[in-house]
């Protein structure tokens, strides 16, 4: 396999991070050696017989940490070593015996046939022996990865992966189990394709040693996902939107992302209606996070909803505020009447908050209905003409 990898132009190594997995480590290393000699073992401060086992493998590249630093640190140091040795790809395999070295060629074949990508081995989480907590954790991780990147995967937690070392981010902030989430999300943000390939797994409770600490590590992962979601909403999604708009131009953007979207006309219209409602409603400062969250929750088109929410662009805000106050006057007859040629200040809004809020919500609902129906009509007409 060593020659096949080299001749195919796929210069790859296998990184084996290990911590107190002496029961399975030797078997894992011997099985990987059948496919390649390019193996980097990272002993992350093991206190069992790991060091003596590795002494029997002087031909392997070895990194030894004096203290346990976490899987993220072990992988980061493994990447650095792989890059310094000139490898283009690194396949990571866990040392607890759950992965099969016979799946290694699948990763190489996938790169040869599908091109550059970050590949994650997809496990069958429904097979016998898979702990329920692992299945739940994987589904949890899959959802947030999709929310943060728009990519749907069946498995985002598998440690059996292929990393394109020249393309993944160079610096990271996490050091424990949550590192594996950070690296795939940030790689996807860079435009690197992130894909699943099927692999086999073995869960043997008599041999497998898990170092995942449910409370501490789940808390770390939750904090990381919170940060990533905020970055997605306030930076990544707006960045991608404006990049796409700049690259394609408004006409091409509308044609590809709205008119030719695979979503139904109803879903497109509802997405526009949602965006317009959130854009006009009094959710200043939270409109982007709300429209993306609700679009994801309601399974609507996030791009179209985000576009619709931009009805509250700065030039339109004075008109929205004025109309909201005027409508609010109908609900509160004793409230103050405003003229458009009179400057409306922030103190005016504070003093007549109930008038503004009521009017704003009514205006938002009315405009959402109008825009939703109008877009449904226009898209239906366009679809009719296109199909003739």
Number of C-alpha atoms within 10 A of each C-alpha: 13 15 11 14 17 11 10 11 11 16 18 24 25 26 29 24 27 25 25 22 24 22 18 18 22 17 14 20 22 12 13 20 17 12 19 18 16 20 22 21 23 24 24 23 20 19 15 13 13 21 15 10 12 18 11 10 14 8 11 16 17 18 17 15 14 11 11 17 14 20 23 22 21 26 24 17 17 24 23 13 18 23 16 9 12 13 19 17 24 25 24 25 26 21 26 24 23 19 22 17 21 13 18 23 14 14 22 21 14 17 18 13 8 9 10 16 21 26 23 27 27 22 23 15 18 10 11 9 12 17 13 11 10 12 17 12 14 17 18 14 21 20 16 21 23 15 19 22 21 15 16 16 18 20 22 30 23 18 20 25 25 27 24 19 20 11 16 18 14 11 8 13 11 20 17 18 21 23 22 20 22 22 21 24 23 17 21 20 18 12 12 17 15 21 21 21 17 15 20 14 20 16 16 13 11 7 14 16 17 11 13 12 10 11 8 10 15 15 13 17 20 16 13 18 20 13 11 23 20 14 13 21 21 14 12 16 21 16 13 14 15 12 12 15 15 11 11 14 12 11 9 14 17 16 12 12 15 20 17 12 14 12 14 12 19 16 18 25 28 25 29 30 29 31 35 29 30 28 29 29 23 19 13 11 8 13 22 21 16 19 26 24 16 17 21 16 10 14 11 21 25 23 22 23 28 27 19 23 26 17 18 21 11 9 9 12 14 15 13 20 21 20 18 24 30 22 21 26 21 14 14 14 10 9 15 14 12 15 10 12 6 8 11 15 8 9 9 14 15 11 11 17 14 17 24 24 20 21 27 26 19 18 23 24 19 15 16 25 19 14 21 23 17 15 19 20 14 14 19 14 11 12 14 10 9 8 6 5
